[in-house]
Amino acid sequence: MAQSKEVTSFSSAISPKFTTDLLPAAERTALLFHLSYLYLAGYPDLEKLIRERALNARLLFVSSERVMFKCLCTSDNLVKSLFPILKVAVQKNKTEIAKTYLAKAQGWISEIVKAADEMVKGYKNENKALSDSTSTIYEKKTEKQNMTVEMKNLKQQQEALKEKLKKITSDQSTKQQEINAATSTRNSHISHMGACDREFAARHTFSFGFFSWRKGPSDSTVAQTHDTNRNILNKLDQDLQKHMSDMDQLKREEQQVHNEMMEITMKLMSLELKDGLIPSPEHLEEVKTCLVRIQNVLIQILRFWNHVAEILQKLEQQTFSGKELMDDLADFKEIFLDSITAAEQAWKAFGQSCMIAQEMFDIQARDAYKFLETNPASLSEEEKQKQRDAVNEKLKEICQEPESEGIGHEPESAEPPAALPASDDTE
């Protein structure tokens, strides 16, 4: 069998390196709560609101850490239990054993899907509560405030940046629709490849949420179909990579605007404090943005596991039904085994990202909210300002940190990029 360089990609349901958005969003959440806590320290009823919201966010992180631990354990079980059993099943035609372990795996995944679904609901509810708290703070602010010329100028700059952010958000929404459409087209072509090519279908089925493709027989007609399908897939991957690159650029622009907004907000809130005014709850608005980012990653994870559950069910019902496996093994046993081995490597990478996310949630829940142990009203103005400056420096460091290759959301350069899940509701 003539072979060419294998082309691999992670499932379009989720990239296995999905922590790029999680890490900074989680870190920023605690820091922004800390700033709000310090700025509203002179108003006990508002301080109580901030404390309640921060404690709820911390509890969400505790629950999220448990979900990621389930993901980690299930990924580990797939690699150490399911895949070895399936290899034996393929080698020795032990279909009943394979079906038993596939059923177990579906049980593991059902637990994750249920837990992730609860987490998504939790983040939605917390964002609603944050909106209510923000509205309460705005209501507490004096309607007729004597703003200085400097305050008015800063307010105008702030509003201009908000409009710029709205434009970027709109562009991101449009780009996400393009990504979803490109992903759908790509997935349809993958299904077409499976329908046209039993070899590809065999390889794809055993990849468990990730797929690989390899040029097969040298027969001219079959080889031509292979080449055509491969070229189309490569073009679709290039288009998708372009869309993802555009989205990354929009995210960089968004971050730059957020940085500018943060500088202006700090100046405006300092002036408001000096004049005895209740500072605007701008930091809580940013907390909502952070929680939405985390929520969207959990939505990706939820859809990914649903996708894998469907694949395992199909594998149990069709591939290991008996006759189909016996028919295919004559030609494709080596392909099945190679694909399971490739899937093991992909799942190991996915499990590594689950571990990073789990540790991040654990650290944030355990350490990042210790500021709540101190009553901010007991601090001197000098100490409060010192803490504000320290928190601001940490926020700037997060904004300036480059994406780490170890936790980036894109696959290695040798692989086509993974897309976000097709979604009509990027919540």
N, C-alpha and C positions, 0 to 999 in steps of 0.2 A: 504494500500500500504506500503510494507516494505521499510524502508529508511535506508541508510547508510550515513556516513559522506560525505557531499557534497565537491566536488573537483572543484575549480574555477581557472580561469586564465584569464588574460587580453589578448586581441587580439594579434596575432602575428604581426599585422600591425604596432603597436607601443606600448611601455609601457606607461602607464599614468604618470609615474614619469620619464620624459625624460630630465630633466634640468641638469643632471650630467655633460654632455658635454657642454651645453650652457653656464652655469655660468662662469666657469674658462676661457673658450675660449673668451667670450666677455670681461671679465676683462683684460685678457692678451693682447687683441688687442689694447686697448687704451694705456696700459703701454708700449708696444713695439713701438708704434708710438711715444710716448713721448721720449723714449730713442733715436730713430732715429733722432728725431727733435733736441735733444740736441747735439748728436754727429756730425751732419752735419750743425750745426749752423754757421760755418764759411764759408759756401758755399751757397750764396743766391739762385742760380738757383736750387740746390738740395734741399735746405730748402723749396722752393716753391713747388717742387714735393711732398715732404712729407706732407706739409699742404693740398695740393689738395686731396691726397689719404686719409688722416685722416678725412677731412671734408666729403668725399664721404662715408666713413665707418660709420661716425656718422649719415648721412642721411639714410643709410641702416638700422641702429638700430632704427631710428624713424619709418620707414616703418614696420619693424619687430614687433615693439611694437603694431602697429595698427592691424597687422595680429593676434597676440596673443590675443588682446582684442576682435577681432571677434570670435576667438575660445572660449574664456571665455564666451562671451555673448551667443553663440550658445549652448554651454554645459549647461549653466544656463537655456536657453529656453527649451531644451530637458527635463531637470529635472522638471521644474516648469510648463511647458505647455503641451508638447507632451505626456509625460508618464502618467500624470493624465487623459488626454483625452483618451488615449489607455486603461487605466484601466476601465473607464466608458464604452468604446466601447466593451470591453470583457465581462463586467458584464451585459450590457443591449443590446448587439448585435447592437450597433449603428455604423454600418460599414461606412456609408457615412461621418459621422463626423470624424472618424479615418482617412479616405482617404484624407479629406480636410487638416487636420493638418499634415499628412505625406507629402503632396505636399508642404506645407509651410516650413517644415523642410528641404526638398530637395532644396528649394530656398535659405535658409540660408547657407546650405552647399556649394551650387554652388558659392556663393560669396567668401567663404573661399578658395575654390579650386582655383579660379581665382587669388585671392590676393596672395596666397602661391606660385602659379606658377610664378607670376611676381617677387616675392622675390627670388626664386631660380635663376631665370635669372639674377637678380641684383647682387647676390653674384658671379655668374660665370663671369659676365662682370668686376666686381671689381677685381677679382683675375687676370684676363688677364691684366688689367691696372696696377696692382701691379707688374706683371712680366715685363711689359714694363719699368716701372720706375726703377726697380732693374737693368735691363740691361743697362739703361742709366747711372746709378751710376757707374756700373762696367766699362763702356766705359770711364767715366771721370777720373777713377783712372789711374795713370801713369803706362804704361806697364812695363817700366824698373824701378822697385823700388829696392833700396838697402835695403834688409831685413837683420836685425841682426840675429845672431845665435839663440837668444831667440825667435824672431819672427818666424823663420823657424821651430823651435821645436813646437811652439804653433800651427802653421799652419798644421804641420804633425799630431798632436793630433786631431786637428779639422777635418781633412780629414778622419782620422780613425773612429771618432765618426759618421761622415756622412755615411760612409760605413755600420757601425753598424745599423744606423737608417734605411738605405735602406733594410737591412736584416729583421729588425723587421717589416717594412712596408709590405714587401713581405709575411712574415709569417701571418700578420694580414689579408692580402688579401686572402690567402689560408684558414685561419680560417673562414673568412666571407663567403666564398663559402660553407664551411662545415655547417655553421649556416643556410645559405639559403636553402641548401639541406635538412637539418633536419627540418626546418620550413615547407618546402613544403610537406615533408612526413607526418608531424604532421597534417597539414591542410587537406591533403587528407584523413587521418584517421578520422578526425572530420566529414568530408563530408560523409564518409562511415558509421559512427555511426548514422548520421542523416537519411541515406537511410535505415538502418536496424531497426531503432528505432524511431517511431513516437513521443514518449515522448521526446527523446533527441532532435529531430528536432524541436519540439514545443518550448522547453526550449532555444535552440540555436538561433532560429529565433528571439525571443523576447529579446535577450541580446544586440542587436544593437552594434556590434563591439567587444563585450566581450562575453565570453561563460561560462556556468557552466554545470556540469554534476552530476547527482544523480542516485544512484541505484534505480530501480523501482520495478515492480511487483515481487512477490515471486514465480511465476510459474517457474518450474525448467528449462525448455528450454530457456525461455526469460531471466531468471536470469543468466543462464550460459553465454548467449550472452552478457549481461550487464557486467559480471565479466571479460570476455575475452577482450571486448573492453576497459574497464576501465584499465585493466592491461597493455594492449598495449599502451594506451595513457600515463599512468604513466611512462612506460619505455621510450617512445619518449620524454616526458618532462625531464626525468633524463638525457638522451643523450644531449638534447638541453642545459640543465643547465651546463653540463660538458663543452660543447663548449663555452658557454658564460663565464664560469669561466676561461677557457684558454685565451679567448680574454681579459678579465680583467687583467690577468697576463701580457700579451703582452703590454697592455696599461701602466701598472706600469713600465715595463722595458723601454718603450719608454720615459716615464716621467723622469726616472732616467738618461737616456742618454741626454735628453734635459737639465737637470740640470747641468750635467758635461759640456755640450756644452756651456751653458750660462756663466759659470765661465771662460772657456778658451777664449770665444769671448770677454768678458769684458777686460781681460788682453791684448789680441791682439789689440783691438781697442784703448786702452789707450796708448800702445806703438806707434801705428800708428799716433795718435794725437800728441804725443811728437815729433815725427820725421817730422811733417808737412804733413803727408800723408792723403788722403781721406779714412776714415774708411770704411771697407767693409759693405755692406748693409745686414748683417746677420739678423738683427731684422725684416726687411721687409719680409725675407724668412719665418720667424716664424709667421708673421701676416697672410701670405697666408694659413699656416697650420690651424691657428685659424678660419679664415673665412670659410675654407673648412669644419671644424667640425660643425660650425653653419649651413652652407648650407645643410649638410647631415641630421641634425635634422629637418630642414624645409622640406626636401625631404620625411622624414619619416611621418611628419605631413600631407603633401600633399597626400601621398598614404593612410594614415589612413582615411582621410575624403572621399577620393574616395571610399574606402572600405565600409564606413558607408553609403554613398549615394547609393551604389549598394544594400546593405541590406535593406534600407528603400524602395527602388523602388521594390524590390522583395516582401517585406512585403505588400506594397500597391497592387501590381498586383496579388499576389497569396493568401496570408493569409486573406486579407480583401476583396477578390473578392466576398465573400458571402457564397457560399456552403461549401468551405473548412473550413471556420471559424465555421460555424454551426455544421459541422461534428465533428470537433476537440474539440469544447467546451464541449461536453457531457462528454468527458473523461479527458480533459486537462485544463479546466478553471483555476483550482487552480495552475497548473504549469505555465500557461501564466502569471497569476498575480504575482506569486513568482518571475518569471524571470524578469518581469518589475521592481519589487522592487529591485532585485539584480542589474539590469542595472542602476537604479538610483544611487546606492551607488558607482558603478564603475565610472559613469560619474561625480559624485561629486569629486572623487579623481582626475580624469583627469582635471576637471575645476580648481581645486586647483593648479595643476602644470601649467596650462595655466596662472593663475594669477601670480605665481612666475616668470614665464618667462616674462610676460608683465612688471612687476615691474622692473625686471633686465634690460631689454632693455631700459625702460624709464630712470632709474637712470644713465645708461651708456651714453645715448644720451644727458642727461641734464647736467651731472656733470664731466664725465671722460675726456672730451676734452677741459676743460678750459685752459689747458696749451697752446692752440693755440692763446689765447688772449695776450700772452706775446711774444715779439720778442726775441728769444734766443740770438741773436747777442748783445743785450743790457745787457746781464748778464755777470758778471765777471766769470773768469775761476773757481774760488773758488765756486761761487754760482751754476754754471753748474755741477760741480762735486758733490756738495751737493745734487742736485736734482737727478743726476744719481744714487748715492748711495741709496737715498730714494726709487726710482723706483725699483731698483734691490732688495731691501728688500721686497717690496710688491710682486714682482714676485716670490721670494723664498717662501713667506707665502702662495701664491696660490698653488705652487707646493707641499707644505708640508701638506696642509689642507686635512684631511680625508674626504671621502664621507659622506655627511649628510644623515641620514635616511629620513629626511623630503623631500629631493629632489633627492634621489638616483634613478637610472634608473631601479633597480630591484624591483619587487613586494615584499610584505611582505613575510617573511620566510614561512608562511603557504601556500603560493601559488607557483605553478610552475613559472619559470621565463618567461618573455615575450621576444620574439626574435626581432631583427631588421628585417625590411622588406626584402623579397627576392629581390635582386638587382644585375643586371649585371654591373652596373656602379656606384660604390661608388666613387662619384666625390669629 
